[in-house]
Amino acid sequence: MLKQLPINVSLIEALEKIPRYAKFMKDLVTKKRAVSFENDERLQHCSAIGTRSLVQKKEDPGAFTIPCTIGMLHFVKALCDLDANINLIPLSIYKNLGLGAPKPTAIHLFLADRTVKRPIGVLQDVLVKVE
């Protein structure tokens, strides 16, 4: 009779209300408890479905170009580097944008070619529209 009784409980609720179940799940996650499954046809079918739907891993694109707009200037091929921690723009473009005076900074930039550059200043909260 209990085999036909459906119970809808969220996992979080089950973990909160059933301490033994929480401990069991913790042991499973920390690999303190091994789980063995019988060689079942249904299990193999589920495994095949699960592996088919996994997202394929792609290579890191590195640097690429995207179109974007800053203020009234439109850039067709702006360099986008996902590994960059700071964004740089040439002084000539900064002057064309008319973004106001940059804050002075004592930062020194050490570039990949081993040169050291000292920026004019730092701008914060500049809106960049990516298309």
Secondary structure, DSSP 4 states (H G I P E B T S, - for coil): -GGG------HHHHHHH-HHHHHHHHHHHTTSS-------HHHHHHHHHHHHTSPPP-----EEEEEEEETTEEEEEEEEETT-SS----HHHHHHHT--PPBP----EE-TTS-EE--S-B--S--EEE-
